[in-house]
């Protein structure tokens, strides 16, 4: 692209813009460039529609067939039906083959169709009243640690006021203590209190025995000890030896839904089973005592808690179940257009020998 000055006969000076062939090709290429469909959220709905289409393919094929058959049968008279019966009565081989084919197709359909998954019940852990942490208690304990500057204390107070957290949140004992005592033993105590408290309440609600649970999925993003959290549950409740146990870590807040999806897939291939899903986070070892504001945000948002969910594929649990699990979302980060930033959404890092959790965009 170039600008050139020209004088017209009247003596006035004007500007003539000359466009090169390369510029013309670039503009044409931009117009013809197709959009990147992987960056569109609509791809999720296309996949969802495809899922429903495949799941209900049998019904979609049978409805037109039934409609055509009904239209044809409506044209037959009683005499036609009697004649058809007399023909079939003397053709035993045809009747046997047709009956066998119908039984085979019905059996194939019922064996291959997806099993219905039911959410029997769930329970959320509620700590004892001594673990209550109001906004005033939070600010008091933060000041007593002596780790935060006045500016960052004001920053935390501002975040608290805008976070939507009420006055009935809970914190582990190791964090509320003066001085705080974050250590592995205290972190294990918190994990055991949260997991066992939620599971005990869930088993009491459902009346299911621990020995009947065949699948266990536990997720905790930032606390992954050895033995694992799932091993702690198996040992505490003396679950059966052939239980399928999974422990998910480092997957952030989305791990709850990923755990449900994993349990759902396992229940599809293991009939007549129960799946226990435990979702929690551990605060004790992840409390930040520095002055990096991107890491201070997690102090203001996260609290002590967890949940236990019981899933089943037994048809006998249909009536007493709270919900039926119809669809679990697929986490296609590429379809959201931020796949490059996903690994850095939550990072556990060290800042001046102090461990903390940094939130993306904080």
KAHULIN-V718286 format. One record per residue. N is the residue number from 1. PHI is phi in degrees with one decimal (none if undefined). OMEGA is omega in degrees with one decimal (* if undefined). D_FIRST is the distance of its C-alpha to the first C-alpha in whole Angstrom. Layout:
BEGIN
n | phi | omega | d_first
N | PHI | OMEGA | D_FIRST
N | PHI | OMEGA | D_FIRST
END
This chain:
BEGIN
n | phi | omega | d_first
1 | none | -178.8 | 0
2 | -142.6 | 176.8 | 4
3 | -109.6 | -178.5 | 7
4 | -134.8 | 179.6 | 10
5 | -88.0 | 178.9 | 14
6 | -135.4 | 175.5 | 16
7 | -102.3 | 176.6 | 20
8 | -89.2 | -176.6 | 22
9 | -58.8 | -177.9 | 25
10 | -79.5 | 178.2 | 27
11 | 95.2 | -179.8 | 25
12 | -85.7 | -178.9 | 23
13 | -101.5 | 179.4 | 20
14 | -127.2 | -179.8 | 17
15 | -117.5 | 178.5 | 13
16 | -112.6 | -179.5 | 11
17 | -96.0 | -178.6 | 7
18 | -108.0 | -178.7 | 6
19 | -102.7 | -179.1 | 5
20 | -76.1 | 179.1 | 6
21 | -66.1 | 179.9 | 9
22 | -65.8 | 177.7 | 9
23 | -62.6 | 179.6 | 7
24 | -63.8 | 178.9 | 9
25 | -67.3 | 179.4 | 12
26 | -63.4 | 179.5 | 11
27 | -66.4 | 178.3 | 12
28 | -65.6 | 179.1 | 15
29 | -66.0 | 178.8 | 16
30 | -65.4 | -179.2 | 16
31 | -69.8 | -176.2 | 18
32 | -85.3 | -176.5 | 21
33 | -64.8 | 179.9 | 21
34 | -79.4 | 177.9 | 25
35 | -69.3 | 178.3 | 26
36 | -84.7 | -174.8 | 29
37 | -68.3 | 178.9 | 32
38 | -67.3 | -180.0 | 34
39 | -88.9 | -177.6 | 32
40 | -97.6 | 178.0 | 34
41 | -69.5 | -178.5 | 37
42 | -63.9 | 178.1 | 38
43 | -59.6 | 178.5 | 39
44 | -62.2 | -179.5 | 42
45 | -72.9 | 174.9 | 43
46 | -64.5 | 178.6 | 43
47 | -65.4 | 178.7 | 45
48 | -63.9 | 177.0 | 47
49 | -63.6 | 177.2 | 48
50 | -63.9 | 178.7 | 48
51 | -61.7 | 179.2 | 51
52 | -65.9 | 179.6 | 53
53 | -62.9 | -179.3 | 52
54 | -69.8 | -178.6 | 54
55 | -65.5 | -177.5 | 56
56 | -111.2 | -177.7 | 58
57 | -62.1 | -179.4 | 57
58 | -61.0 | 179.4 | 61
59 | -66.4 | -179.1 | 61
60 | -63.8 | 179.0 | 58
61 | -78.5 | -176.3 | 60
62 | -77.1 | -176.8 | 64
63 | -60.8 | 176.8 | 63
64 | -62.7 | 179.5 | 62
65 | -63.7 | 177.3 | 65
66 | -65.6 | 179.0 | 67
67 | -64.2 | 178.9 | 66
68 | -65.2 | -179.9 | 67
69 | -64.0 | 179.3 | 70
70 | -64.1 | 178.6 | 71
71 | -63.1 | 179.9 | 70
72 | -71.1 | -179.5 | 72
73 | -66.8 | -179.9 | 75
74 | -67.3 | 179.5 | 76
75 | -87.8 | -178.0 | 77
76 | -87.2 | 177.1 | 79
77 | -100.7 | 179.5 | 83
78 | -64.0 | 179.3 | 86
79 | -62.2 | 178.9 | 87
80 | -64.3 | 178.9 | 84
81 | -66.7 | 178.5 | 84
82 | -65.5 | 178.1 | 88
83 | -65.9 | 177.8 | 87
84 | -64.1 | 179.0 | 84
85 | -65.2 | 178.7 | 86
86 | -64.8 | 178.3 | 89
87 | -67.9 | -179.5 | 87
88 | -70.5 | -177.4 | 85
89 | -63.9 | -178.8 | 89
90 | -101.6 | 178.2 | 90
91 | -128.0 | -173.7 | 87
92 | -63.8 | -177.2 | 87
93 | -64.9 | -179.6 | 84
94 | -64.2 | 179.3 | 81
95 | -63.9 | -179.3 | 82
96 | -64.6 | -179.6 | 82
97 | -64.7 | 179.9 | 79
98 | -64.9 | 179.3 | 77
99 | -65.0 | 178.6 | 79
100 | -62.9 | 179.0 | 78
101 | -64.8 | 179.6 | 74
102 | -65.7 | 178.3 | 74
103 | -64.8 | 179.5 | 75
104 | -63.2 | -179.9 | 73
105 | -65.0 | 178.9 | 70
106 | -65.3 | 178.3 | 71
107 | -64.5 | 179.1 | 72
108 | -61.4 | -179.4 | 68
109 | -65.3 | -177.5 | 66
110 | -69.7 | 178.8 | 68
111 | -81.5 | -174.3 | 68
112 | -100.7 | -178.4 | 64
113 | -70.4 | 179.8 | 63
114 | -62.6 | 177.4 | 62
115 | -73.7 | 176.5 | 64
116 | -78.8 | -178.4 | 64
117 | -108.4 | -177.4 | 64
118 | -115.4 | 171.0 | 65
119 | -91.6 | -173.8 | 65
120 | -66.0 | 179.0 | 69
121 | -169.8 | 178.5 | 68
122 | -146.2 | 179.1 | 67
123 | -145.8 | 176.4 | 68
124 | -108.0 | -178.5 | 66
125 | -76.7 | 175.0 | 67
126 | -118.7 | -178.3 | 69
127 | -65.7 | 178.0 | 70
128 | -70.5 | -176.4 | 73
129 | -57.4 | -178.8 | 73
130 | -65.6 | -179.2 | 73
131 | -92.0 | -178.6 | 70
132 | -63.6 | 179.9 | 68
133 | -132.6 | 175.2 | 66
134 | -76.8 | 178.6 | 65
135 | -63.6 | 179.7 | 62
136 | -67.5 | 178.6 | 64
137 | -65.1 | 179.3 | 66
138 | -58.8 | -178.9 | 62
139 | -67.6 | 179.0 | 62
140 | -63.8 | -179.8 | 65
141 | -66.0 | 178.6 | 65
142 | -64.1 | 178.4 | 61
143 | -68.7 | -176.5 | 63
144 | -69.6 | 178.7 | 66
145 | -67.2 | -178.6 | 64
146 | 72.2 | -176.6 | 63
147 | -94.2 | -172.3 | 59
148 | -108.9 | 175.9 | 57
149 | -73.9 | 179.9 | 56
150 | -62.0 | 178.9 | 56
151 | -63.6 | -178.9 | 53
152 | -76.7 | 171.8 | 53
153 | -66.2 | 176.7 | 56
154 | -66.0 | 178.2 | 54
155 | -63.3 | 179.2 | 51
156 | -63.9 | 178.6 | 53
157 | -63.7 | 178.7 | 55
158 | -65.2 | 178.9 | 52
159 | -63.7 | 179.5 | 51
160 | -59.0 | -176.8 | 55
161 | -66.4 | -177.5 | 55
162 | -102.0 | -174.5 | 52
163 | -79.0 | -176.2 | 52
164 | 88.6 | 177.8 | 55
165 | -72.1 | -179.5 | 57
166 | -88.2 | -177.9 | 61
167 | -95.0 | -178.6 | 64
168 | -118.6 | 173.6 | 66
169 | -90.7 | -173.0 | 63
170 | -131.4 | 178.0 | 65
171 | -129.0 | 177.9 | 64
172 | -67.1 | -176.3 | 66
173 | -61.5 | -176.8 | 69
174 | -63.3 | -179.6 | 68
175 | -85.6 | -179.3 | 65
176 | -75.4 | -177.2 | 67
177 | -66.3 | 177.0 | 70
178 | -117.8 | -4.4 | 70
179 | -76.3 | 179.5 | 69
180 | -62.6 | -178.1 | 67
181 | -132.5 | 178.5 | 68
182 | -75.6 | 179.1 | 65
183 | -149.5 | -176.5 | 66
184 | -63.3 | -179.7 | 66
185 | -62.7 | 179.0 | 70
186 | -67.4 | 178.1 | 69
187 | -65.0 | 176.6 | 66
188 | -64.5 | 177.6 | 68
189 | -60.7 | 178.3 | 70
190 | -62.2 | -179.2 | 67
191 | -60.7 | -179.8 | 66
192 | -64.8 | -180.0 | 70
193 | -62.5 | -177.6 | 70
194 | -69.3 | -175.6 | 67
195 | -66.0 | -175.9 | 68
196 | -68.5 | 177.8 | 71
197 | -63.1 | -179.9 | 72
198 | -69.4 | -177.9 | 69
199 | -68.2 | 178.1 | 71
200 | -58.0 | 179.6 | 74
201 | -65.7 | -179.8 | 73
202 | -66.2 | 179.6 | 72
203 | -64.8 | 177.1 | 74
204 | -68.2 | 179.3 | 77
205 | -66.2 | -172.2 | 75
206 | -88.8 | -176.1 | 75
207 | 74.6 | 179.5 | 78
208 | -82.1 | 177.0 | 76
209 | -80.1 | -178.4 | 78
210 | -59.9 | -179.5 | 76
211 | -66.9 | -178.6 | 77
212 | -84.2 | -179.5 | 76
213 | -80.2 | -177.5 | 72
214 | -105.9 | -177.4 | 70
215 | -133.8 | 178.9 | 67
216 | -130.7 | 177.8 | 66
217 | -127.9 | 179.9 | 62
218 | -120.7 | 176.2 | 61
219 | -131.8 | 174.1 | 58
220 | -150.6 | -169.2 | 58
221 | -71.5 | -167.0 | 54
222 | -104.9 | -178.3 | 55
223 | -118.8 | -177.1 | 59
224 | -133.0 | -176.4 | 60
225 | -80.1 | 172.5 | 63
226 | -127.6 | -0.1 | 65
227 | -61.3 | -174.4 | 67
228 | -72.3 | 178.6 | 65
229 | -63.3 | 178.4 | 65
230 | -65.1 | 177.5 | 66
231 | -65.5 | 177.2 | 69
232 | -63.0 | 179.6 | 70
233 | -69.7 | 179.4 | 70
234 | -58.6 | -178.7 | 72
235 | -70.5 | -176.3 | 74
236 | -69.5 | -176.3 | 75
237 | -96.8 | 179.1 | 76
238 | 52.0 | 179.3 | 77
239 | -67.2 | -173.4 | 75
240 | -65.3 | -172.1 | 76
241 | -68.9 | -177.8 | 75
242 | -98.2 | 179.6 | 73
243 | -67.1 | 175.4 | 70
244 | -89.1 | -172.0 | 67
245 | -114.7 | -179.4 | 65
246 | -131.6 | 179.3 | 62
247 | -126.7 | -178.0 | 60
248 | -100.2 | 179.7 | 57
249 | -142.1 | 175.7 | 55
250 | 69.2 | -175.1 | 52
251 | -111.1 | 174.9 | 50
252 | 70.4 | -175.3 | 50
253 | -69.2 | -179.4 | 51
254 | -73.2 | -176.8 | 50
255 | -62.7 | 177.9 | 53
256 | -60.8 | 179.3 | 55
257 | -70.1 | 177.8 | 53
258 | -63.6 | 178.0 | 53
259 | -64.2 | 177.7 | 57
260 | -62.1 | -180.0 | 57
261 | -65.2 | 177.9 | 55
262 | -62.1 | 178.0 | 57
263 | -62.5 | 178.5 | 60
264 | -62.5 | 179.7 | 60
265 | -64.2 | 179.0 | 59
266 | -68.8 | 178.5 | 62
267 | -68.5 | 177.7 | 64
268 | -67.9 | -175.6 | 63
269 | -110.5 | 178.8 | 64
270 | -125.9 | -175.5 | 67
271 | -69.3 | 173.7 | 70
272 | 55.8 | -174.6 | 72
273 | -129.5 | 171.0 | 70
274 | -111.7 | 176.2 | 69
275 | -124.5 | 177.8 | 66
276 | -105.6 | 178.9 | 66
277 | -115.3 | 179.5 | 63
278 | -119.3 | -178.7 | 63
279 | -123.1 | -177.2 | 60
280 | -156.7 | 171.8 | 60
281 | -140.1 | -176.5 | 59
282 | -112.5 | -174.7 | 60
283 | -96.3 | -168.4 | 60
284 | -53.0 | -176.3 | 63
285 | -86.6 | -176.7 | 61
286 | -116.2 | 174.7 | 57
287 | -80.4 | -173.1 | 58
288 | -101.1 | -177.9 | 56
289 | -115.2 | 179.1 | 57
290 | -109.8 | -175.1 | 54
291 | -124.9 | 173.6 | 52
292 | -83.7 | -172.3 | 48
293 | -65.1 | 178.4 | 47
294 | -65.0 | 177.0 | 46
295 | -93.9 | 178.6 | 49
296 | -71.3 | -178.1 | 51
297 | -60.0 | -178.7 | 50
298 | -63.1 | 175.8 | 52
299 | -60.3 | -174.6 | 55
300 | -83.8 | -172.4 | 54
301 | -101.4 | -170.4 | 53
302 | -97.0 | -178.6 | 56
303 | -135.7 | -178.0 | 59
304 | -77.1 | 179.1 | 62
305 | 167.0 | 178.9 | 63
306 | -176.4 | -178.3 | 63
307 | -144.9 | 175.4 | 63
308 | -125.4 | -176.0 | 65
309 | -129.1 | 178.0 | 65
310 | -110.9 | 177.2 | 67
311 | -107.8 | -178.2 | 66
312 | -146.7 | 171.7 | 68
313 | -114.2 | 178.3 | 68
314 | -82.0 | 179.6 | 71
315 | -65.0 | 179.6 | 72
316 | -69.5 | -179.8 | 75
317 | -91.1 | -174.7 | 73
318 | -63.2 | -173.4 | 71
319 | -70.1 | -175.2 | 73
320 | -92.6 | -178.6 | 73
321 | -75.7 | 178.1 | 69
322 | -75.6 | -175.8 | 67
323 | -141.5 | 167.5 | 64
324 | -110.7 | -178.2 | 63
325 | -79.7 | -175.5 | 60
326 | -96.8 | -174.8 | 58
327 | -147.5 | 172.5 | 54
328 | -116.5 | -175.9 | 53
329 | -68.0 | 174.1 | 49
330 | -95.3 | -175.0 | 47
331 | -93.8 | 177.3 | 45
332 | -94.5 | -175.8 | 42
333 | -62.7 | -179.4 | 39
334 | -64.4 | -179.2 | 36
335 | -73.8 | -179.7 | 37
336 | -95.3 | 175.1 | 36
337 | 80.4 | -178.7 | 33
338 | -136.4 | -175.5 | 35
339 | -63.9 | -178.7 | 36
340 | -71.6 | -177.8 | 35
341 | -91.9 | -174.0 | 36
342 | -56.0 | -178.9 | 40
343 | -61.3 | -178.1 | 42
344 | -107.6 | -179.6 | 41
345 | -64.1 | 176.3 | 42
346 | -130.6 | -179.0 | 46
347 | -130.4 | 171.9 | 46
348 | -89.5 | -171.5 | 50
349 | -132.7 | 177.9 | 49
350 | -120.3 | -179.4 | 51
351 | -128.7 | -177.3 | 51
352 | 55.6 | 177.9 | 53
353 | 65.9 | 178.3 | 55
354 | -117.1 | -179.9 | 55
355 | -79.0 | 177.3 | 54
356 | -160.0 | 179.4 | 52
357 | -115.2 | -178.2 | 50
358 | -98.6 | -179.7 | 47
359 | -99.3 | 179.9 | 45
360 | -62.9 | 176.8 | 41
361 | 83.2 | -178.3 | 40
362 | -79.9 | * | 43
END
